[in-house]
Amino acid sequence: MLDDHLAVDLLLGSRLTPRRRAVRPDTCWGAYVLERDRDRIEPITAKVTVLATGGCGKVYLYTTNPDVATGDGMAMAYRAGAGSPISSSCSSIRPASTIPAPSRSC
């Protein structure tokens, strides 16, 4: 875990230069990470990469989810070939928070 760092995209074997290309192009070697203090994107390699995405609730206009739940991690997984990361059995919608109450004047 790194403080003040944001994952930008996964470091995949298929995106490496030809002389560094992995034997299997779908191998994940880590992530490109934004180091916020220095405003630089650096590749960070890892034997195992885990995406804890935090959800995508902020795609809705009205939600109780935090502002950081933008779905970026799900988009990285999708671009890497993980298929559709959204399953109805793994996501939920709270209708009371997605539709504003009508304003009433008496």
Summary of the structure (lengths in Angstrom):
residues: 106
radius of gyration: 18.2
end to end distance: 54.1
largest distance: 73.1
contacts: 215
relative contact order: 0.17
helix: 20%
strand: 21%
